[in-house]
Amino acid sequence: MHREFRSAPLSKRDLFVTVGPFVLLALALFALAYWILDPSPPRRVVLATGVEGGAYAEFGKRYAKLLKADGIKVELRTTQGSADNLRLLRDPNSGVDFAFVQGGADPAFTAPEEANAGLVSLGSLFYEPVWVFYREDADRGLLKGQPFASLAQLPNWRINVGAQGSGVAVLMDKLIAANNLDTSQLSLARLTQAAAVADLLEGRLDALVLVSAPESPTVQGLLRAPGIGLLDFAQADAYSRRFPFMSAVALPRGVIDLGRDMPPHDVRLIAPTGTLVARESTHPALVQLFVQAAKEVHGGAGWFQSAGAFPNPRNTEQPLATEAERFYRSGVPFLQRYLPFWLANLFERMWPVLAALVAVLIPLARTVPPLYEFRIRSRVFRWYGQLRTLEAKLGMHDPAELTRELDALEQRVERTTVPLSYFDELYALRSHIGLVRDRLKALAALGSPG
């Protein structure tokens, strides 16, 4: 009786059993690499800015808008200023990830390596001139007919030097000490910026000090306020030599208002550099995004710099972050120029590990075909064991009983499903079963038990 073996183009079950462990191992290794590398940054970060109406607050809004396009929510936290921002960055429970920091505003430590432990810089962003605004009609003998050109002329003035926690207060302490001024002769106020501006305009203060980029609405308003003058630092170059974080800059004639020729002459100013500081543990992808945003926000021409001058890696009091250094060296990463940020970042951070894993998995993958072949062939070869046992019983058992066992074995073999490419194994087995059957028939014909 002719019987046909059942066939399948491919044994899905055997393929799954053979390939499954390899696939699971690969997935486990990829998952472990993803967990260790953590390529996807947090979707929410906190940026400490400064007082409402200040330049830091205005810049913070621009950063938040730019990063929103990449799916990052930037929470802006108002503070009293740079000293407050540094304190928050050093506090592990504050939740602050990034902060604007004014050069020379750190009051916490004297040792740079101790002060900067756990902090990194994303670069210098802009000049922050020291603006000393004063009332022109409040002479009271303070200037004695002389032009206001030096901080040494401040004794007996009622002057606001910034609220506690602001970088202004810390910087002014350094400048007062550098001018050898007797603080007992100074009437120093430490009001918030809004309160100090109101007191200056109403005559309760003679002067106030701001350290801010010219984009600050407060600075813009005071530059145009009638009766308010601006200190021309005659010793600007000397300050830049005494303090490494300070630069001598000039407010060009007419830059405020060309039509009204404001100011009527160049005004010399001293300017720390504003920087963006992050925790060292901040996700590298976020650092990359923020430094790109810094280029967008601060890269244009301004009152004190030409286009492209900022951001830059110079004049930073904290060590430069690795991702920021990479940006200043090579620009925007290649993949981010053509792919969405999340996808480019994933490929960029995972590809070295993926390449290593592939290098490991390729040799392992070569074992899959032999294992698959062994599993298919073993399905056929296992019947040979039973056939060999049955053949060993020839001459010792009843041929009729052995014939029934052989028939049962052949039926099981016929139910075996293998791919067509392995049918030769089944046909060989069937022919061997036929040989054993012929011997059984010969024994039965002889009617001999042996």
Buried (B, 14 or more C-beta within 10 A) or exposed (E): EEEEBEBEEEBEEBBEEBBEEBEEEBEEBBEEBBEEBEBEBEEEBBBBBBBBBBBBBBBBEBBBEBBEEBEBEBBBBBBBBBBBBBBBBBEEEBEBBBBBBBBBBBBEEEEEEEBBEEBBBBBBBBBBBBBBBBBEEBEEEBBEEEEBBBBEBBEEBBBBBBBEBBBBBBBBBBBBEBBEBEEEEBBBBBBBBEBBBEBBBEEBBBBBBBBBBBBBBBBEEBBEBEEBBBBBBEBBEBBBEEBEBBBBBBBEBBBBEEEEEBBEEEBBBBBBBBBBBBBBEBBBBBBBBBBBBBBEBBBEEBBBBEEEBBBBBEBBBBBBBEBBBBBBEEEEBEBBEEBEBBEBBBBBBBEEBBEEBEEEBEEEEEEBEEBBBEBBEEBBEEBBEBBEEBBEEBEEEEBEEBBEBBEEBBEEBEEBBBBEEBEEBBEEBBEBBEEBBEBBEEBBEEEEEE
